[in-house]
Amino acid sequence: MSAPTVAPRSHVRALHDVLEPYHAVLYYAPQVQEAFREIGLKGTWRGYFGGRAAPLGPVPAAVVTALFHHFKPSLVARAIPSVWEMALPDDVLTARLAGVDAALRALLGDEVDGPDIAEAASLAAAAAAAAGDAPGRPLGAANAALELPEPPHLALWQAATTLREHRGDGHVAALTHAGFDGVEALVTITAAGGEIRESIQARRGWTDEEWADGERRLRDRGLLDPAGALTTEGRSARDTVEELTDRFAAVPWNSLGDDRAHRLYALLQPIGERIVHGLGLPLPVAPKTFGG
């Protein structure tokens, strides 16, 4: 999770922003939730943690907590590893793709079979192929190792997911470099204006007491002032996290080249806008122009 409002919008961040709605149907589309329920994954968190972690195999809660970073460990433990007793990872992968298929068809109609989706899938797959060999990207690599589905709209979704998780792995590395644990990462991102506490705290499972302890630790380090705002040092630390996240995510996009990256952005922007509005996603609509 990175905050577009924290650092200048680089070309790497712009491509992330325009891809994210396409990937995010996994979390918000009712068709995906229904597909998970059909294999026994009842409840939001079983679908979320199982759906994201399935490419790794039947990993324990500690692995998911480490890779996802922001979540309270006990929240993860409510779903992992019990999900693997309800459905094998391969079954979860099949269900998530079936749910995504149904969701995208409902959202985009005949457009899923159109030339723009096919072209975008080809470009995104080329970028994702470059992400698959990157060291230190376990969740990105696990998704890259999955076979690309044949239908272009699903190949685009899988490529977008690989690129998103590749970026997420790098973001966790940047947070670790900064010395931010899960709750401290959330405190700093809300203080920077990238998230709203009332929303993100509850979604990640932290109590008010744990949040206050995180604020205290950041104040002790000189990163947060008594009013809860980032100090100059805190702003610098948070900006460095965002800059490193973009730098770590750049390899796939550099391999694609400027012209093809601009073309992918142009293809995805109106698709992403439809998805954001169609699902009411808590995501900004990417600007219509690449440099906007």
C-alpha positions in Angstrom: 0.0 0.0 0.0 1.5 3.3 -1.0 0.1 6.8 -0.9 -0.2 8.8 -4.2 -0.5 12.0 -2.1 2.7 11.5 -0.3 5.3 11.8 -3.1 5.3 13.2 -6.6 3.4 11.1 -9.2 6.2 9.3 -11.1 5.5 7.3 -14.2 5.9 4.1 -12.1 3.2 5.3 -9.7 1.0 6.4 -12.5 1.1 2.9 -14.0 0.3 1.4 -10.6 -2.6 3.8 -10.1 -4.2 2.9 -13.5 -3.7 -0.9 -13.0 -5.0 -1.0 -9.4 -8.8 -0.9 -10.1 -8.5 -3.8 -12.5 -6.7 -5.9 -9.9 -9.0 -4.7 -7.0 -12.0 -6.5 -8.3 -10.5 -9.4 -6.3 -11.4 -7.6 -3.0 -14.6 -5.8 -3.8 -16.6 -7.6 -6.5 -19.5 -9.6 -5.1 -18.9 -12.3 -7.8 -15.5 -13.0 -6.3 -16.9 -13.2 -2.8 -19.6 -15.7 -4.0 -17.0 -17.8 -5.7 -15.0 -18.1 -2.5 -18.2 -18.9 -0.5 -18.9 -21.7 -2.9 -15.7 -23.5 -1.9 -16.2 -22.9 1.8 -14.4 -19.7 2.4 -17.1 -17.8 4.3 -16.4 -14.4 5.6 -14.4 -11.5 4.2 -11.1 -12.3 5.7 -10.9 -15.9 4.6 -11.5 -14.8 1.0 -9.0 -11.9 1.3 -6.1 -13.7 2.9 -6.7 -17.0 1.1 -7.2 -15.3 -2.2 -4.0 -13.3 -2.0 -1.9 -15.9 -0.4 -2.9 -19.0 -2.5 -0.1 -18.6 -5.1 2.3 -19.3 -2.2 0.8 -22.6 -1.3 -0.5 -23.6 2.1 1.7 -21.1 4.1 1.2 -20.5 7.8 -0.1 -17.2 9.3 3.4 -16.0 10.2 4.4 -15.9 6.5 1.2 -14.1 5.4 1.7 -11.6 8.3 5.3 -10.9 7.2 4.4 -10.5 3.5 1.3 -8.4 4.0 3.0 -6.3 6.7 0.2 -3.9 7.7 -2.2 -6.4 9.3 -2.4 -7.2 13.0 -1.1 -10.8 13.3 -4.2 -12.0 15.2 -6.4 -10.8 12.3 -4.4 -12.9 9.9 -4.5 -15.9 12.3 -8.3 -15.9 12.2 -8.1 -17.0 8.5 -4.7 -18.6 8.1 -4.1 -21.5 8.1 -7.7 -22.6 8.6 -8.5 -21.7 5.0 -6.3 -24.5 3.8 -8.4 -27.0 5.7 -11.5 -25.6 3.9 -10.0 -25.4 0.4 -6.6 -26.3 -1.1 -4.7 -23.4 -2.6 -5.2 -24.7 -6.2 -9.0 -24.6 -5.5 -8.7 -21.1 -4.2 -6.9 -20.0 -7.3 -9.5 -21.6 -9.5 -12.3 -19.9 -7.5 -10.6 -16.4 -7.6 -10.2 -16.6 -11.3 -13.8 -17.7 -11.8 -15.0 -14.9 -9.6 -12.8 -12.3 -11.4 -14.1 -13.5 -14.8 -17.7 -13.1 -13.7 -17.0 -9.7 -12.1 -15.2 -8.3 -15.2 -18.0 -9.6 -17.5 -20.6 -7.9 -15.3 -18.7 -4.6 -15.1 -17.4 -4.4 -18.7 -19.8 -6.4 -20.8 -18.7 -7.2 -24.3 -15.6 -5.0 -23.8 -13.9 -8.0 -22.2 -13.7 -9.6 -25.6 -12.6 -6.4 -27.4 -9.3 -5.4 -29.0 -8.4 -2.9 -26.3 -8.4 -5.5 -23.6 -6.4 -7.9 -25.8 -3.8 -5.2 -26.5 -3.6 -4.2 -22.8 -3.2 -7.8 -21.8 -0.3 -8.2 -24.2 1.5 -5.1 -22.9 0.9 -5.9 -19.2 2.0 -9.5 -19.7 5.3 -8.3 -21.2 5.9 -6.1 -18.1 4.9 -8.9 -15.7 7.3 -11.2 -17.4 10.1 -8.8 -16.4 8.8 -8.7 -12.8 8.9 -12.5 -12.4 12.7 -12.7 -12.2 13.2 -9.9 -9.7 14.9 -11.0 -6.4 13.3 -10.4 -3.1 9.7 -10.4 -4.4 8.1 -13.6 -3.0 4.5 -12.7 -3.6 5.2 -11.1 -7.0 7.2 -14.2 -8.0 4.5 -16.6 -6.8 1.9 -14.8 -9.0 4.3 -14.6 -12.0 4.8 -18.4 -11.8 1.1 -19.0 -12.4 0.2 -19.8 -16.0 -1.4 -16.9 -17.8 -5.1 -17.6 -18.5 -6.0 -17.8 -22.2 -8.8 -15.2 -22.3 -7.2 -11.8 -22.7 -9.3 -10.1 -19.9 -8.1 -12.8 -17.4 -4.5 -12.6 -18.7 -4.7 -8.9 -18.1 -6.0 -9.4 -14.6 -3.2 -12.0 -13.8 -0.5 -9.7 -15.2 -1.9 -6.7 -13.2 -1.9 -8.8 -10.1 1.7 -9.9 -10.6 2.8 -6.3 -11.1 0.8 -5.2 -8.1 2.2 -7.8 -5.8 5.7 -7.2 -7.1 5.3 -3.6 -6.2 3.9 -4.5 -2.8 6.9 -6.7 -2.0 9.1 -3.7 -2.7 6.9 -1.5 -0.6 7.3 -3.9 2.4 11.1 -3.8 1.9 11.0 0.0 1.9 8.9 0.1 5.1 11.3 -2.4 6.7 14.3 -0.2 5.7 12.5 2.8 7.4 12.0 0.7 10.5 8.2 1.0 10.4 6.2 -1.9 11.8 2.7 -2.6 10.7 0.9 0.0 12.8 3.6 2.6 12.5 3.3 2.3 8.7 -0.4 3.1 9.0 0.1 5.9 11.4 2.6 7.6 9.1 0.5 7.1 6.0 -2.5 8.7 7.6 -0.4 11.5 9.0 0.8 12.1 5.5 -2.7 12.3 4.1 -2.6 9.0 2.1 -5.3 7.2 4.2 -8.1 8.0 6.7 -7.5 6.5 10.1 -11.2 5.6 10.8 -11.1 3.5 7.7 -7.7 1.9 7.5 -7.2 1.2 11.2 -10.3 -1.0 11.4 -9.6 -2.8 8.2 -6.1 -3.8 9.4 -7.3 -4.9 12.8 -5.5 -2.6 15.2 -7.0 -1.3 18.4 -7.0 2.3 19.6 -4.4 1.4 22.3 -2.1 -0.2 19.7 -2.5 2.8 17.5 -1.6 5.1 20.3 1.4 3.0 21.2 2.5 3.3 17.6 2.1 7.1 17.7 4.2 7.1 20.9 7.0 5.2 19.4 7.1 7.5 16.4 7.1 10.6 18.7 10.0 9.1 20.6 11.9 8.8 17.3 11.2 12.4 16.4 9.0 11.5 13.5 5.6 12.6 14.9 4.8 15.8 16.8 2.5 16.0 19.8 -0.5 16.9 17.6 0.0 13.7 15.5 1.4 15.4 12.4 4.6 14.3 10.7 7.7 16.3 11.7 10.2 17.3 9.0 12.1 14.1 9.8 8.9 12.1 9.7 7.9 13.6 6.3 11.3 12.8 5.0 11.1 9.2 6.2 7.7 8.7 4.7 8.7 10.3 1.4 11.7 8.0 1.2 9.5 5.0 1.6 7.4 6.1 -1.3 10.4 7.0 -3.5 12.0 3.6 -2.7 8.7 1.8 -3.5 8.7 3.4 -6.9 12.3 2.7 -7.5 11.9 -1.0 -6.6 8.9 -1.2 -8.9 10.5 0.3 -11.9 12.1 -2.7 -13.6 9.0 -4.1 -15.3 8.1 -0.6 -16.6 11.6 0.2 -17.8 11.6 -3.0 -19.7 8.4 -2.1 -21.4 9.7 1.2 -22.6 8.1 4.6 -22.7 5.9 4.2 -25.8 4.3 1.0 -24.7 3.9 2.2 -21.2 2.1 5.2 -22.4 -0.1 3.1 -24.6 -1.0 0.7 -21.8 -2.0 3.7 -19.6 -4.2 5.1 -22.4 -5.9 1.7 -22.8 -6.4 1.1 -19.0 -7.6 4.5 -17.9 -11.2 4.3 -19.2 -11.4 0.7 -18.1 -10.3 1.5 -14.6 -12.7 4.5 -14.4 -15.6 2.2 -15.3 -14.5 -0.3 -12.6 -14.1 2.4 -9.9 -17.5 3.8 -10.6 -19.1 0.4 -11.1 -18.0 -1.1 -7.8 -17.8 2.2 -5.9 -14.1 1.5 -5.1 -12.3 3.6 -2.5 -9.7 4.4 -5.1 -9.1 7.6 -7.1 -9.8 7.6 -10.8 -6.5 7.8 -12.6 -6.1 11.0 -14.7 -6.9 10.7 -18.3 -3.4 11.7 -19.4 -0.3 9.8 -18.4 1.4 12.9 -17.0 -1.8 14.3 -15.4 
